[in-house]
Amino acid sequence: AKLKSLRENFATCKKTEVTAKEMEARNVTRTGQVELRRFPKNLQSEISQKEAGQVIGPKMNDKIAEMVIVCDRKDDQGATISRDAIENNLYSQRLAIMARRHLRELRRDSIVEYR
C-alpha cells in the first residue's frame, strides 16, 4: 500500500528517494547510469519500454517489494557517419601518403655538401 502511494505521488527521483526513506524503506539504492544489459532479463524489456520519469512496479520478490524508477534515459544512437565524412577521411589519408612518398623521394635524391 505504501509503495502504491509512493508510485502514485511520484514527482522527481530525488524527492522519491527522500520520501522512501521517510517511509522507513530498508534499502533505497540509486544506481546512477547503468547500461540496460546489466539489468536482469525480466527487467530489460520493461525498462526499454519506459521513458524517463516512469515507474516500474512495485513487484514482490522473496518477501521484498521492488520498484524501479527510470530517472534519465540516453538511447545509443550509434555512430552515424556520413558519406562525405568518409570521403574526406579517405582523401586526407591518400594525401598524407602522397606527401610522405614525395618527401622520401626528395631525401633519397638530395645531395648534401659539407664545406
NORHUFEN-V217628 format. One record per pair of residues at least 12 apart in sequence whose C-alpha atoms are under 6 Angstrom apart, sorted by the first residue. I is the first residue (numbers start at 1). J is the second residue. Records with the same first field share a line. If there is no record, write none. Layout:
I = J + J
This chain:
52 = 70 + 71 + 72 + 73
53 = 70 + 71
54 = 69 + 70
55 = 68 + 69
56 = 68
